[in-house]
């Protein structure tokens, strides 16, 4: 039995909830964009079933987001 990570992500991104969500196999990627206090926030969410082999995706994503933010700040 899982902890409900996929259910939380699907509710946040798609507004859907399933009481009987199947266990995640592999990895899935979701994006959600929200406007908060006159700013736009983009969430990139990896749903990896908690498996060790997907942990490297986290680091690659963090590096990419850091580089994007660095470029954005440089343009201000």
PDB file of N, CA, C and O in Angstrom:
ATOM      1  N   UNK A   1       0.845  -1.173   0.000  1.00  0.00           N
ATOM      2  CA  UNK A   1       0.000   0.000   0.000  1.00  0.00           C
ATOM      3  C   UNK A   1       0.893   1.240   0.000  1.00  0.00           C
ATOM      4  O   UNK A   1       1.887   1.302   0.724  1.00  0.00           O
ATOM      5  N   UNK A   2       0.526   2.226  -0.820  1.00  0.00           N
ATOM      6  CA  UNK A   2       1.291   3.463  -0.908  1.00  0.00           C
ATOM      7  C   UNK A   2       0.856   4.472   0.140  1.00  0.00           C
ATOM      8  O   UNK A   2       0.016   4.198   0.998  1.00  0.00           O
ATOM      9  N   UNK A   3       1.452   5.637   0.040  1.00  0.00           N
ATOM     10  CA  UNK A   3       1.158   6.698   1.007  1.00  0.00           C
ATOM     11  C   UNK A   3       0.247   7.767   0.444  1.00  0.00           C
ATOM     12  O   UNK A   3      -0.138   8.683   1.170  1.00  0.00           O
ATOM     13  N   UNK A   4      -0.115   7.679  -0.841  1.00  0.00           N
ATOM     14  CA  UNK A   4      -1.040   8.640  -1.425  1.00  0.00           C
ATOM     15  C   UNK A   4      -0.386   9.786  -2.181  1.00  0.00           C
ATOM     16  O   UNK A   4      -1.042  10.790  -2.461  1.00  0.00           O
ATOM     17  N   UNK A   5       0.897   9.656  -2.518  1.00  0.00           N
ATOM     18  CA  UNK A   5       1.591  10.734  -3.235  1.00  0.00           C
ATOM     19  C   UNK A   5       0.940  11.004  -4.587  1.00  0.00           C
ATOM     20  O   UNK A   5       0.707  12.161  -4.934  1.00  0.00           O
ATOM     21  N   UNK A   6       0.645   9.966  -5.348  1.00  0.00           N
ATOM     22  CA  UNK A   6       0.030  10.141  -6.660  1.00  0.00           C
ATOM     23  C   UNK A   6      -1.341  10.781  -6.531  1.00  0.00           C
ATOM     24  O   UNK A   6      -1.697  11.636  -7.342  1.00  0.00           O
ATOM     25  N   UNK A   7      -2.108  10.391  -5.542  1.00  0.00           N
ATOM     26  CA  UNK A   7      -3.429  10.992  -5.332  1.00  0.00           C
ATOM     27  C   UNK A   7      -3.320  12.481  -5.051  1.00  0.00           C
ATOM     28  O   UNK A   7      -4.121  13.268  -5.555  1.00  0.00           O
ATOM     29  N   UNK A   8      -2.335  12.875  -4.248  1.00  0.00           N
ATOM     30  CA  UNK A   8      -2.127  14.299  -3.962  1.00  0.00           C
ATOM     31  C   UNK A   8      -1.750  15.067  -5.225  1.00  0.00           C
ATOM     32  O   UNK A   8      -2.259  16.161  -5.469  1.00  0.00           O
ATOM     33  N   UNK A   9      -0.861  14.494  -6.019  1.00  0.00           N
ATOM     34  CA  UNK A   9      -0.428  15.159  -7.247  1.00  0.00           C
ATOM     35  C   UNK A   9      -1.589  15.299  -8.222  1.00  0.00           C
ATOM     36  O   UNK A   9      -1.792  16.373  -8.788  1.00  0.00           O
ATOM     37  N   UNK A  10      -2.350  14.234  -8.427  1.00  0.00           N
ATOM     38  CA  UNK A  10      -3.480  14.294  -9.358  1.00  0.00           C
ATOM     39  C   UNK A  10      -4.537  15.291  -8.900  1.00  0.00           C
ATOM     40  O   UNK A  10      -5.149  15.967  -9.726  1.00  0.00           O
ATOM     41  N   UNK A  11      -4.751  15.386  -7.619  1.00  0.00           N
ATOM     42  CA  UNK A  11      -5.708  16.362  -7.088  1.00  0.00           C
ATOM     43  C   UNK A  11      -5.214  17.787  -7.337  1.00  0.00           C
ATOM     44  O   UNK A  11      -5.995  18.656  -7.726  1.00  0.00           O
ATOM     45  N   UNK A  12      -3.935  18.025  -7.115  1.00  0.00           N
ATOM     46  CA  UNK A  12      -3.342  19.349  -7.285  1.00  0.00           C
ATOM     47  C   UNK A  12      -3.291  19.767  -8.755  1.00  0.00           C
ATOM     48  O   UNK A  12      -3.617  20.906  -9.089  1.00  0.00           O
ATOM     49  N   UNK A  13      -2.882  18.842  -9.637  1.00  0.00           N
ATOM     50  CA  UNK A  13      -2.664  19.179 -11.042  1.00  0.00           C
ATOM     51  C   UNK A  13      -3.943  19.107 -11.868  1.00  0.00           C
ATOM     52  O   UNK A  13      -4.199  19.990 -12.687  1.00  0.00           O
ATOM     53  N   UNK A  14      -4.747  18.070 -11.664  1.00  0.00           N
ATOM     54  CA  UNK A  14      -5.916  17.841 -12.515  1.00  0.00           C
ATOM     55  C   UNK A  14      -7.253  18.019 -11.805  1.00  0.00           C
ATOM     56  O   UNK A  14      -8.306  17.973 -12.441  1.00  0.00           O
ATOM     57  N   UNK A  15      -7.216  18.222 -10.491  1.00  0.00           N
ATOM     58  CA  UNK A  15      -8.467  18.358  -9.746  1.00  0.00           C
ATOM     59  C   UNK A  15      -9.230  17.051  -9.633  1.00  0.00           C
ATOM     60  O   UNK A  15     -10.433  17.060  -9.373  1.00  0.00           O
ATOM     61  N   UNK A  16      -8.551  15.929  -9.824  1.00  0.00           N
ATOM     62  CA  UNK A  16      -9.181  14.611  -9.779  1.00  0.00           C
ATOM     63  C   UNK A  16      -8.809  13.882  -8.499  1.00  0.00           C
ATOM     64  O   UNK A  16      -7.727  14.080  -7.945  1.00  0.00           O
ATOM     65  N   UNK A  17      -9.717  13.041  -8.040  1.00  0.00           N
ATOM     66  CA  UNK A  17      -9.406  12.176  -6.907  1.00  0.00           C
ATOM     67  C   UNK A  17     -10.058  10.825  -7.133  1.00  0.00           C
ATOM     68  O   UNK A  17     -11.244  10.741  -7.450  1.00  0.00           O
ATOM     69  N   UNK A  18      -9.273   9.770  -6.966  1.00  0.00           N
ATOM     70  CA  UNK A  18      -9.784   8.414  -7.073  1.00  0.00           C
ATOM     71  C   UNK A  18      -9.533   7.710  -5.752  1.00  0.00           C
ATOM     72  O   UNK A  18      -8.403   7.662  -5.267  1.00  0.00           O
ATOM     73  N   UNK A  19     -10.573   7.174  -5.185  1.00  0.00           N
ATOM     74  CA  UNK A  19     -10.439   6.483  -3.906  1.00  0.00           C
ATOM     75  C   UNK A  19      -9.609   5.208  -4.031  1.00  0.00           C
ATOM     76  O   UNK A  19      -9.038   4.734  -3.049  1.00  0.00           O
ATOM     77  N   UNK A  20      -9.545   4.658  -5.238  1.00  0.00           N
ATOM     78  CA  UNK A  20      -8.828   3.401  -5.458  1.00  0.00           C
ATOM     79  C   UNK A  20      -7.728   3.592  -6.497  1.00  0.00           C
ATOM     80  O   UNK A  20      -7.776   2.998  -7.574  1.00  0.00           O
ATOM     81  N   UNK A  21      -6.754   4.407  -6.180  1.00  0.00           N
ATOM     82  CA  UNK A  21      -5.642   4.698  -7.089  1.00  0.00           C
ATOM     83  C   UNK A  21      -4.683   3.515  -7.148  1.00  0.00           C
ATOM     84  O   UNK A  21      -4.271   2.988  -6.115  1.00  0.00           O
ATOM     85  N   UNK A  22      -4.332   3.101  -8.368  1.00  0.00           N
ATOM     86  CA  UNK A  22      -3.352   2.024  -8.553  1.00  0.00           C
ATOM     87  C   UNK A  22      -1.971   2.504  -8.112  1.00  0.00           C
ATOM     88  O   UNK A  22      -1.690   3.702  -8.151  1.00  0.00           O
ATOM     89  N   UNK A  23      -1.120   1.591  -7.699  1.00  0.00           N
ATOM     90  CA  UNK A  23       0.250   1.934  -7.329  1.00  0.00           C
ATOM     91  C   UNK A  23       1.003   2.450  -8.548  1.00  0.00           C
ATOM     92  O   UNK A  23       0.809   1.968  -9.664  1.00  0.00           O
ATOM     93  N   UNK A  24       1.857   3.431  -8.320  1.00  0.00           N
ATOM     94  CA  UNK A  24       2.659   3.998  -9.404  1.00  0.00           C
ATOM     95  C   UNK A  24       3.751   3.016  -9.806  1.00  0.00           C
ATOM     96  O   UNK A  24       4.440   2.447  -8.959  1.00  0.00           O
ATOM     97  N   UNK A  25       3.893   2.829 -11.108  1.00  0.00           N
ATOM     98  CA  UNK A  25       4.965   1.999 -11.651  1.00  0.00           C
ATOM     99  C   UNK A  25       5.797   2.906 -12.549  1.00  0.00           C
ATOM    100  O   UNK A  25       5.261   3.558 -13.445  1.00  0.00           O
ATOM    101  N   UNK A  26       7.099   2.950 -12.312  1.00  0.00           N
ATOM    102  CA  UNK A  26       7.953   3.826 -13.109  1.00  0.00           C
ATOM    103  C   UNK A  26       7.915   5.248 -12.584  1.00  0.00           C
ATOM    104  O   UNK A  26       7.902   5.479 -11.375  1.00  0.00           O
ATOM    105  N   UNK A  27       7.897   6.200 -13.512  1.00  0.00           N
ATOM    106  CA  UNK A  27       7.906   7.609 -13.125  1.00  0.00           C
ATOM    107  C   UNK A  27       6.943   8.384 -14.010  1.00  0.00           C
ATOM    108  O   UNK A  27       6.734   8.040 -15.174  1.00  0.00           O
ATOM    109  N   UNK A  28       6.363   9.426 -13.450  1.00  0.00           N
ATOM    110  CA  UNK A  28       5.483  10.322 -14.200  1.00  0.00           C
ATOM    111  C   UNK A  28       5.894  11.753 -13.879  1.00  0.00           C
ATOM    112  O   UNK A  28       6.414  12.033 -12.799  1.00  0.00           O
ATOM    113  N   UNK A  29       5.657  12.648 -14.824  1.00  0.00           N
ATOM    114  CA  UNK A  29       6.025  14.052 -14.651  1.00  0.00           C
ATOM    115  C   UNK A  29       4.787  14.911 -14.857  1.00  0.00           C
ATOM    116  O   UNK A  29       4.052  14.725 -15.827  1.00  0.00           O
ATOM    117  N   UNK A  30       4.556  15.845 -13.954  1.00  0.00           N
ATOM    118  CA  UNK A  30       3.406  16.741 -14.031  1.00  0.00           C
ATOM    119  C   UNK A  30       3.878  18.183 -13.895  1.00  0.00           C
ATOM    120  O   UNK A  30       4.896  18.459 -13.260  1.00  0.00           O
ATOM    121  N   UNK A  31       3.130  19.093 -14.497  1.00  0.00           N
ATOM    122  CA  UNK A  31       3.404  20.519 -14.369  1.00  0.00           C
ATOM    123  C   UNK A  31       2.109  21.223 -13.991  1.00  0.00           C
ATOM    124  O   UNK A  31       1.041  20.917 -14.521  1.00  0.00           O
ATOM    125  N   UNK A  32       2.219  22.166 -13.071  1.00  0.00           N
ATOM    126  CA  UNK A  32       1.073  22.985 -12.671  1.00  0.00           C
ATOM    127  C   UNK A  32       1.557  24.425 -12.552  1.00  0.00           C
ATOM    128  O   UNK A  32       2.613  24.684 -11.977  1.00  0.00           O
ATOM    129  N   UNK A  33       0.787  25.355 -13.094  1.00  0.00           N
ATOM    130  CA  UNK A  33       1.121  26.773 -13.024  1.00  0.00           C
ATOM    131  C   UNK A  33       0.030  27.478 -12.236  1.00  0.00           C
ATOM    132  O   UNK A  33      -1.157  27.317 -12.521  1.00  0.00           O
ATOM    133  N   UNK A  34       0.437  28.257 -11.247  1.00  0.00           N
ATOM    134  CA  UNK A  34      -0.501  29.009 -10.413  1.00  0.00           C
ATOM    135  C   UNK A  34      -0.102  30.473 -10.382  1.00  0.00           C
ATOM    136  O   UNK A  34       1.078  30.810 -10.480  1.00  0.00           O
ATOM    137  N   UNK A  35      -1.098  31.340 -10.244  1.00  0.00           N
ATOM    138  CA  UNK A  35      -0.840  32.759 -10.025  1.00  0.00           C
ATOM    139  C   UNK A  35      -1.061  33.047  -8.552  1.00  0.00           C
ATOM    140  O   UNK A  35      -2.136  32.786  -8.012  1.00  0.00           O
ATOM    141  N   UNK A  36      -0.036  33.587  -7.904  1.00  0.00           N
ATOM    142  CA  UNK A  36      -0.096  33.896  -6.481  1.00  0.00           C
ATOM    143  C   UNK A  36       0.435  35.299  -6.247  1.00  0.00           C
ATOM    144  O   UNK A  36       1.576  35.600  -6.596  1.00  0.00           O
ATOM    145  N   UNK A  37      -0.380  36.154  -5.663  1.00  0.00           N
ATOM    146  CA  UNK A  37       0.057  37.515  -5.331  1.00  0.00           C
ATOM    147  C   UNK A  37       0.748  38.202  -6.503  1.00  0.00           C
ATOM    148  O   UNK A  37       1.863  38.707  -6.367  1.00  0.00           O
ATOM    149  N   UNK A  38       0.086  38.218  -7.649  1.00  0.00           N
ATOM    150  CA  UNK A  38       0.583  38.878  -8.863  1.00  0.00           C
ATOM    151  C   UNK A  38       1.863  38.252  -9.418  1.00  0.00           C
ATOM    152  O   UNK A  38       2.559  38.888 -10.210  1.00  0.00           O
ATOM    153  N   UNK A  39       2.180  37.049  -9.028  1.00  0.00           N
ATOM    154  CA  UNK A  39       3.339  36.325  -9.553  1.00  0.00           C
ATOM    155  C   UNK A  39       2.872  34.975 -10.081  1.00  0.00           C
ATOM    156  O   UNK A  39       1.887  34.416  -9.599  1.00  0.00           O
ATOM    157  N   UNK A  40       3.574  34.466 -11.056  1.00  0.00           N
ATOM    158  CA  UNK A  40       3.274  33.149 -11.599  1.00  0.00           C
ATOM    159  C   UNK A  40       4.296  32.155 -11.060  1.00  0.00           C
ATOM    160  O   UNK A  40       5.503  32.389 -11.113  1.00  0.00           O
ATOM    161  N   UNK A  41       3.786  31.046 -10.541  1.00  0.00           N
ATOM    162  CA  UNK A  41       4.646  30.002  -9.984  1.00  0.00           C
ATOM    163  C   UNK A  41       4.399  28.721 -10.776  1.00  0.00           C
ATOM    164  O   UNK A  41       3.257  28.289 -10.931  1.00  0.00           O
ATOM    165  N   UNK A  42       5.476  28.121 -11.273  1.00  0.00           N
ATOM    166  CA  UNK A  42       5.370  26.873 -12.024  1.00  0.00           C
ATOM    167  C   UNK A  42       5.921  25.739 -11.174  1.00  0.00           C
ATOM    168  O   UNK A  42       7.054  25.799 -10.697  1.00  0.00           O
ATOM    169  N   UNK A  43       5.115  24.714 -10.990  1.00  0.00           N
ATOM    170  CA  UNK A  43       5.519  23.521 -10.247  1.00  0.00           C
ATOM    171  C   UNK A  43       5.820  22.403 -11.240  1.00  0.00           C
ATOM    172  O   UNK A  43       4.961  22.048 -12.047  1.00  0.00           O
ATOM    173  N   UNK A  44       7.020  21.849 -11.192  1.00  0.00           N
ATOM    174  CA  UNK A  44       7.384  20.656 -11.950  1.00  0.00           C
ATOM    175  C   UNK A  44       7.459  19.518 -10.945  1.00  0.00           C
ATOM    176  O   UNK A  44       8.283  19.545 -10.031  1.00  0.00           O
ATOM    177  N   UNK A  45       6.603  18.520 -11.114  1.00  0.00           N
ATOM    178  CA  UNK A  45       6.450  17.474 -10.104  1.00  0.00           C
ATOM    179  C   UNK A  45       6.776  16.107 -10.705  1.00  0.00           C
ATOM    180  O   UNK A  45       6.182  15.700 -11.704  1.00  0.00           O
ATOM    181  N   UNK A  46       7.725  15.407 -10.086  1.00  0.00           N
ATOM    182  CA  UNK A  46       8.060  14.034 -10.460  1.00  0.00           C
ATOM    183  C   UNK A  46       7.361  13.086  -9.490  1.00  0.00           C
ATOM    184  O   UNK A  46       7.491  13.217  -8.273  1.00  0.00           O
ATOM    185  N   UNK A  47       6.625  12.140 -10.042  1.00  0.00           N
ATOM    186  CA  UNK A  47       6.003  11.084  -9.242  1.00  0.00           C
ATOM    187  C   UNK A  47       6.767   9.803  -9.564  1.00  0.00           C
ATOM    188  O   UNK A  47       6.553   9.193 -10.612  1.00  0.00           O
ATOM    189  N   UNK A  48       7.655   9.400  -8.663  1.00  0.00           N
ATOM    190  CA  UNK A  48       8.605   8.324  -8.971  1.00  0.00           C
ATOM    191  C   UNK A  48       8.374   7.033  -8.201  1.00  0.00           C
ATOM    192  O   UNK A  48       9.251   6.170  -8.208  1.00  0.00           O
ATOM    193  N   UNK A  49       7.284   6.867  -7.565  1.00  0.00           N
ATOM    194  CA  UNK A  49       6.978   5.642  -6.819  1.00  0.00           C
ATOM    195  C   UNK A  49       7.965   5.394  -5.689  1.00  0.00           C
ATOM    196  O   UNK A  49       8.003   4.293  -5.140  1.00  0.00           O
ATOM    197  N   UNK A  50       8.764   6.395  -5.329  1.00  0.00           N
ATOM    198  CA  UNK A  50       9.695   6.267  -4.211  1.00  0.00           C
ATOM    199  C   UNK A  50      10.846   5.314  -4.451  1.00  0.00           C
ATOM    200  O   UNK A  50      11.509   4.896  -3.502  1.00  0.00           O
ATOM    201  N   UNK A  51      11.096   4.962  -5.703  1.00  0.00           N
ATOM    202  CA  UNK A  51      12.135   3.983  -6.009  1.00  0.00           C
ATOM    203  C   UNK A  51      13.499   4.654  -6.097  1.00  0.00           C
ATOM    204  O   UNK A  51      13.632   5.737  -6.667  1.00  0.00           O
ATOM    205  N   UNK A  52      14.500   4.011  -5.534  1.00  0.00           N
ATOM    206  CA  UNK A  52      15.862   4.550  -5.487  1.00  0.00           C
ATOM    207  C   UNK A  52      16.412   4.898  -6.865  1.00  0.00           C
ATOM    208  O   UNK A  52      17.134   5.885  -7.006  1.00  0.00           O
ATOM    209  N   UNK A  53      16.088   4.113  -7.873  1.00  0.00           N
ATOM    210  CA  UNK A  53      16.699   4.350  -9.186  1.00  0.00           C
ATOM    211  C   UNK A  53      16.268   5.667  -9.811  1.00  0.00           C
ATOM    212  O   UNK A  53      16.897   6.124 -10.766  1.00  0.00           O
ATOM    213  N   UNK A  54      15.212   6.289  -9.299  1.00  0.00           N
ATOM    214  CA  UNK A  54      14.753   7.558  -9.849  1.00  0.00           C
ATOM    215  C   UNK A  54      15.290   8.766  -9.088  1.00  0.00           C
ATOM    216  O   UNK A  54      14.991   9.899  -9.465  1.00  0.00           O
ATOM    217  N   UNK A  55      16.061   8.564  -8.046  1.00  0.00           N
ATOM    218  CA  UNK A  55      16.567   9.688  -7.250  1.00  0.00           C
ATOM    219  C   UNK A  55      17.455  10.616  -8.067  1.00  0.00           C
ATOM    220  O   UNK A  55      17.510  11.813  -7.785  1.00  0.00           O
ATOM    221  N   UNK A  56      18.151  10.093  -9.072  1.00  0.00           N
ATOM    222  CA  UNK A  56      19.009  10.956  -9.895  1.00  0.00           C
ATOM    223  C   UNK A  56      18.185  11.970 -10.672  1.00  0.00           C
ATOM    224  O   UNK A  56      18.706  13.029 -11.024  1.00  0.00           O
ATOM    225  N   UNK A  57      16.918  11.686 -10.953  1.00  0.00           N
ATOM    226  CA  UNK A  57      16.054  12.649 -11.635  1.00  0.00           C
ATOM    227  C   UNK A  57      15.880  13.909 -10.806  1.00  0.00           C
ATOM    228  O   UNK A  57      15.781  15.010 -11.348  1.00  0.00           O
ATOM    229  N   UNK A  58      15.843  13.746  -9.501  1.00  0.00           N
ATOM    230  CA  UNK A  58      15.662  14.891  -8.610  1.00  0.00           C
ATOM    231  C   UNK A  58      16.813  15.867  -8.782  1.00  0.00           C
ATOM    232  O   UNK A  58      16.594  17.069  -8.928  1.00  0.00           O
ATOM    233  N   UNK A  59      18.036  15.357  -8.765  1.00  0.00           N
ATOM    234  CA  UNK A  59      19.203  16.227  -8.882  1.00  0.00           C
ATOM    235  C   UNK A  59      19.263  16.899 -10.249  1.00  0.00           C
ATOM    236  O   UNK A  59      19.591  18.082 -10.338  1.00  0.00           O
ATOM    237  N   UNK A  60      18.954  16.168 -11.308  1.00  0.00           N
ATOM    238  CA  UNK A  60      18.959  16.754 -12.651  1.00  0.00           C
ATOM    239  C   UNK A  60      17.919  17.862 -12.749  1.00  0.00           C
ATOM    240  O   UNK A  60      18.176  18.900 -13.359  1.00  0.00           O
ATOM    241  N   UNK A  61      16.758  17.654 -12.160  1.00  0.00           N
ATOM    242  CA  UNK A  61      15.701  18.663 -12.185  1.00  0.00           C
ATOM    243  C   UNK A  61      16.093  19.899 -11.387  1.00  0.00           C
ATOM    244  O   UNK A  61      15.841  21.023 -11.821  1.00  0.00           O
ATOM    245  N   UNK A  62      16.704  19.702 -10.231  1.00  0.00           N
ATOM    246  CA  UNK A  62      17.129  20.835  -9.402  1.00  0.00           C
ATOM    247  C   UNK A  62      18.165  21.671 -10.145  1.00  0.00           C
ATOM    248  O   UNK A  62      18.092  22.899 -10.128  1.00  0.00           O
ATOM    249  N   UNK A  63      19.118  21.026 -10.789  1.00  0.00           N
ATOM    250  CA  UNK A  63      20.149  21.756 -11.534  1.00  0.00           C
ATOM    251  C   UNK A  63      19.512  22.555 -12.662  1.00  0.00           C
ATOM    252  O   UNK A  63      19.851  23.722 -12.862  1.00  0.00           O
ATOM    253  N   UNK A  64      18.589  21.938 -13.402  1.00  0.00           N
ATOM    254  CA  UNK A  64      17.922  22.636 -14.503  1.00  0.00           C
ATOM    255  C   UNK A  64      17.147  23.842 -13.993  1.00  0.00           C
ATOM    256  O   UNK A  64      17.208  24.914 -14.595  1.00  0.00           O
ATOM    257  N   UNK A  65      16.420  23.682 -12.894  1.00  0.00           N
ATOM    258  CA  UNK A  65      15.643  24.798 -12.349  1.00  0.00           C
ATOM    259  C   UNK A  65      16.561  25.909 -11.848  1.00  0.00           C
ATOM    260  O   UNK A  65      16.244  27.088 -12.008  1.00  0.00           O
ATOM    261  N   UNK A  66      17.681  25.554 -11.253  1.00  0.00           N
ATOM    262  CA  UNK A  66      18.644  26.553 -10.788  1.00  0.00           C
ATOM    263  C   UNK A  66      19.183  27.351 -11.970  1.00  0.00           C
ATOM    264  O   UNK A  66      19.268  28.578 -11.901  1.00  0.00           O
ATOM    265  N   UNK A  67      19.547  26.666 -13.058  1.00  0.00           N
ATOM    266  CA  UNK A  67      20.076  27.356 -14.232  1.00  0.00           C
ATOM    267  C   UNK A  67      19.021  28.262 -14.860  1.00  0.00           C
ATOM    268  O   UNK A  67      19.340  29.363 -15.309  1.00  0.00           O
ATOM    269  N   UNK A  68      17.774  27.811 -14.895  1.00  0.00           N
ATOM    270  CA  UNK A  68      16.690  28.641 -15.424  1.00  0.00           C
ATOM    271  C   UNK A  68      16.498  29.889 -14.574  1.00  0.00           C
ATOM    272  O   UNK A  68      16.315  30.982 -15.109  1.00  0.00           O
ATOM    273  N   UNK A  69      16.537  29.734 -13.257  1.00  0.00           N
ATOM    274  CA  UNK A  69      16.366  30.872 -12.355  1.00  0.00           C
ATOM    275  C   UNK A  69      17.532  31.842 -12.490  1.00  0.00           C
ATOM    276  O   UNK A  69      17.337  33.057 -12.479  1.00  0.00           O
ATOM    277  N   UNK A  70      18.742  31.310 -12.617  1.00  0.00           N
ATOM    278  CA  UNK A  70      19.933  32.153 -12.777  1.00  0.00           C
ATOM    279  C   UNK A  70      19.813  32.990 -14.053  1.00  0.00           C
ATOM    280  O   UNK A  70      20.141  34.177 -14.042  1.00  0.00           O
ATOM    281  N   UNK A  71      19.353  32.393 -15.141  1.00  0.00           N
ATOM    282  CA  UNK A  71      19.142  33.110 -16.395  1.00  0.00           C
ATOM    283  C   UNK A  71      18.071  34.180 -16.225  1.00  0.00           C
ATOM    284  O   UNK A  71      18.236  35.309 -16.686  1.00  0.00           O
ATOM    285  N   UNK A  72      16.981  33.825 -15.568  1.00  0.00           N
ATOM    286  CA  UNK A  72      15.880  34.772 -15.346  1.00  0.00           C
ATOM    287  C   UNK A  72      16.348  35.972 -14.521  1.00  0.00           C
ATOM    288  O   UNK A  72      16.042  37.114 -14.864  1.00  0.00           O
ATOM    289  N   UNK A  73      17.072  35.729 -13.461  1.00  0.00           N
ATOM    290  CA  UNK A  73      17.564  36.816 -12.606  1.00  0.00           C
ATOM    291  C   UNK A  73      18.525  37.706 -13.389  1.00  0.00           C
ATOM    292  O   UNK A  73      18.530  38.925 -13.214  1.00  0.00           O
ATOM    293  N   UNK A  74      19.336  37.100 -14.248  1.00  0.00           N
ATOM    294  CA  UNK A  74      20.262  37.875 -15.066  1.00  0.00           C
ATOM    295  C   UNK A  74      19.566  38.802 -16.047  1.00  0.00           C
ATOM    296  O   UNK A  74      20.147  39.798 -16.480  1.00  0.00           O
ATOM    297  N   UNK A  75      18.320  38.483 -16.405  1.00  0.00           N
ATOM    298  CA  UNK A  75      17.559  39.307 -17.341  1.00  0.00           C
ATOM    299  C   UNK A  75      16.821  40.448 -16.655  1.00  0.00           C
ATOM    300  O   UNK A  75      16.297  41.334 -17.330  1.00  0.00           O
ATOM    301  N   UNK A  76      16.770  40.443 -15.332  1.00  0.00           N
ATOM    302  CA  UNK A  76      16.045  41.498 -14.611  1.00  0.00           C
ATOM    303  C   UNK A  76      16.782  42.807 -14.602  1.00  0.00           C
ATOM    304  O   UNK A  76      16.296  43.785 -14.034  1.00  0.00           O
TER     305      UNK A  76
END
